[in-house]
Amino acid sequence: MPAVRGDEPFALVRRWLDEAASAGGRNTNAMALATVGEDGRPAVRMVLLKEISETHGYVVFYTNYRSRKARELERHPWAAAALYWPGLGRQLRLEGRVVRSPEDESDAYFATRPYLSQLNAWVSAQSEPLADGDDLERRAATKAAELGGTATEAPTAGVPRPPFWGGYRLWCDRVELWIEGAGRFHERTEYTRDLDLAADRIDAGPWRSRRLQP
Ligand SMILES: Cc1cc2nc3c(=O)[nH]c(=O)nc-3n(C[C@H](O)[C@H](O)[C@H](O)COP(=O)(O)O)c2cc1C
C-alpha cells in the first residue's frame, strides 16, 4: 500500500519531544533502551535521546562503545526503546536496527559536551568492575594533565573524542504513539515499515499505520 502523508510518524515524534521539553522537568528526552544479550536475555537502561532525523526516521544516543549495551548491540544490532511523559499522558515506543553514527557526527556532538563530561568519557571504562582502591578522580586528574588541562580547566586545544565513545542511530521500523485515555481506553497508533539492510546503508520503505486496541 502506498504511504499516505498521515502515515509518517516522525513529525509527531519530534513534536512530542519538543512539547515534553517545553513542559519542563529534567531529562525529558530520557529513554529506556533495551538490548539483547548473547544468551537471548534482554537488558534495559536509560539513555538520552540526543538527535532525531525526521527524514530518515532514526534517533541518536551516545555511549561508550565498549559498554555492556554496546557489546550487546555489536553482536545483535536491534533495540527497543520507550519514553514516557506522565504530565502529558504520552508514551512513545521505538524499535529497530542500530548502527554506529558517522565519526564526524560523534566528533561534533562530543565537542559540545561540558569539559568534565568529555574528560570522564576518557576515564570511565563503562560497565567494567570498579576495582578496590580504583580512583576515578585520580585517573581523571592524570588524564587531564596528559591532555594539557586540569581537574577543572579544559586544555586550550580542547578534548578529542575517545575512539571508544560515540553515537548510535536507532533506525526505526516500528513506532508506537500512545495517548492515555479515559477508563483505560488509551489511543494507540502503530507505524511500521521495512528496512532494507545493505552492507553500507539502510533503505527504508514507506510507513504503514494502524490503530491498536488498548
Ligand atoms: C536519565 C539517565 C540518562 C542516561 N543517559 C545515558 C546516556 O545517554 N548514555 C549512556 O551511556 N549512559 C546513560 N545513562 C547511564 C545508563 O543508564 C547506564 O548506567 C550506562 O550507560 C551503563 O549501561 P550498560 O552497562 O548497560 O552499558 C543514563 C542514566 C540515566 C538515569
The ligand as an SDF file (V2000), in Angstrom:
LIG
                    3D

 31 33  0  0  0  0  0  0  0  0999 V2000
   18.3310    9.7130   32.9700 C   0  0  0  0  0  0  0  0  0  0  0  0
   19.5640    8.9120   32.5820 C   0  0  0  0  0  0  0  0  0  0  0  0
   20.1890    9.2060   31.3910 C   0  0  0  0  0  0  0  0  0  0  0  0
   21.3180    8.4730   30.9950 C   0  0  0  0  0  0  0  0  0  0  0  0
   21.8780    8.7420   29.7860 N   0  0  0  0  0  0  0  0  0  0  0  0
   22.9020    7.9860   29.3530 C   0  0  0  0  0  0  0  0  0  0  0  0
   23.4240    8.1630   28.0290 C   0  0  0  0  0  0  0  0  0  0  0  0
   22.9480    9.0000   27.2370 O   0  0  0  0  0  0  0  0  0  0  0  0
   24.4570    7.3690   27.6520 N   0  0  0  0  0  0  0  0  0  0  0  0
   24.9830    6.4240   28.4730 C   0  0  0  0  0  0  0  0  0  0  0  0
   25.9330    5.7490   28.0670 O   0  0  0  0  0  0  0  0  0  0  0  0
   24.5040    6.2080   29.7260 N   0  0  0  0  0  0  0  0  0  0  0  0
   23.4740    6.9660   30.1740 C   0  0  0  0  0  0  0  0  0  0  0  0
   22.9560    6.7460   31.4290 N   0  0  0  0  0  0  0  0  0  0  0  0
   23.5460    5.6710   32.2560 C   0  0  0  0  0  0  0  0  0  0  0  0
   22.9640    4.3370   31.7850 C   0  0  0  0  0  0  0  0  0  0  0  0
   21.6400    4.1750   32.2770 O   0  0  0  0  0  0  0  0  0  0  0  0
   23.8130    3.1220   32.1850 C   0  0  0  0  0  0  0  0  0  0  0  0
   24.0450    3.1240   33.5720 O   0  0  0  0  0  0  0  0  0  0  0  0
   25.1610    3.0850   31.4760 C   0  0  0  0  0  0  0  0  0  0  0  0
   25.0580    3.5030   30.1330 O   0  0  0  0  0  0  0  0  0  0  0  0
   25.7500    1.6620   31.5080 C   0  0  0  0  0  0  0  0  0  0  0  0
   24.8560    0.7680   30.9020 O   0  0  0  0  0  0  0  0  0  0  0  0
   25.3220   -0.6590   30.3440 P   0  0  0  0  0  0  0  0  0  0  0  0
   26.2400   -1.2340   31.3960 O   0  0  0  0  0  0  0  0  0  0  0  0
   24.0780   -1.4630   30.1670 O   0  0  0  0  0  0  0  0  0  0  0  0
   26.0370   -0.4360   29.0350 O   0  0  0  0  0  0  0  0  0  0  0  0
   21.8410    7.4540   31.8470 C   0  0  0  0  0  0  0  0  0  0  0  0
   21.1810    7.1800   33.0560 C   0  0  0  0  0  0  0  0  0  0  0  0
   20.0620    7.8920   33.4110 C   0  0  0  0  0  0  0  0  0  0  0  0
   19.3620    7.5610   34.6920 C   0  0  0  0  0  0  0  0  0  0  0  0
  1  2  1  0
  2  3  1  0
  2 30  2  0
  3  4  2  0
  4  5  1  0
  4 28  1  0
  5  6  2  0
  6  7  1  0
  6 13  1  0
  7  8  2  0
  7  9  1  0
  9 10  1  0
 10 11  2  0
 10 12  1  0
 12 13  2  0
 13 14  1  0
 14 15  1  0
 14 28  1  0
 15 16  1  0
 16 17  1  0
 16 18  1  0
 18 19  1  0
 18 20  1  0
 20 21  1  0
 20 22  1  0
 22 23  1  0
 23 24  1  0
 24 25  2  0
 24 26  1  0
 24 27  1  0
 28 29  2  0
 29 30  1  0
 30 31  1  0
M  END
$$$$
